[in-house]
């Protein structure tokens, strides 16, 4: 099942999510409206809210609170993007100028805070302590992941284990929550709730692994950001970690210096090293493993087109080129 067919299954739900996002973005403060609308409508894939909708439907949920849950997840995700771009001093995301490049760091951070707090206002309206618990734990884990990644920046001795810890916290945890909420809303048995949580966690890891390999494999136009941005920010992602581990001492030293200095100046030599050491293939293999674990986690769920779509989403996560 391709991504267009997957989206078509919940097209009406997604339209309702987008309308709710627009309503909840409104503020009496004009700058909040400007920045919020810019970042939310900047061409993102909406994978996390899509995951909420599919998981809810796969759990045979018949209410409408999944619309609110999907919008909440997107607000949390958008807040993290605003904060990330400030921390990373990024100037390009999804092929467009970042909010901090246009308005500055201070407004971007504060609007990110607004989106976080609006998400929690919306959580309260759902009237579920279980959902509040899941999302409070999730946002806390994301914050921890940001700090761990900051500590890893510029450190070429970052291990694969530490790298995987970052992607678990920063990316996989929100995917996990998004999938889990569908089962919680439908009040499904614990086994099904855990199955969807496991699915989301493995899907998030696969998604981030592919993101990190695309940083060294695709063009700027395809991925919507500058090639080697992770390197310029001193981020030791898995392709770099493996290339240092598998390369010659000279190749390892080249990457080590680039990470320490946050330098994209030798990007062509770095790309050649990554390719020659099999780092892309190694990262892709691990992503495929996570995608398969996600698919296997769905076994307790009853058969439905929505379950098939979740399988398709896992397959898409590792086949995409942007």
Secondary structure as UniProt FT lines:
FT   HELIX           3..9
FT   HELIX           11..25
FT   HELIX           30..40
FT   HELIX           47..58
FT   TURN            59..60
FT   HELIX           65..88
FT   STRAND          92..93
FT   TURN            94..95
FT   STRAND          96..97
FT   HELIX           99..103
FT   HELIX           105..126
FT   HELIX           129..152
FT   TURN            153..154
FT   TURN            156..157
FT   HELIX           160..167
FT   HELIX           168..172
FT   HELIX           173..185
FT   TURN            186..187
FT   HELIX           190..214
FT   TURN            215..217
FT   HELIX           220..223
FT   TURN            227..228
FT   HELIX           229..232
FT   TURN            233..234
FT   HELIX           238..246
FT   HELIX           249..261
FT   TURN            265..266
FT   HELIX           267..276
FT   TURN            277..278
FT   HELIX           279..297
FT   HELIX           298..300
FT   HELIX           305..319
//
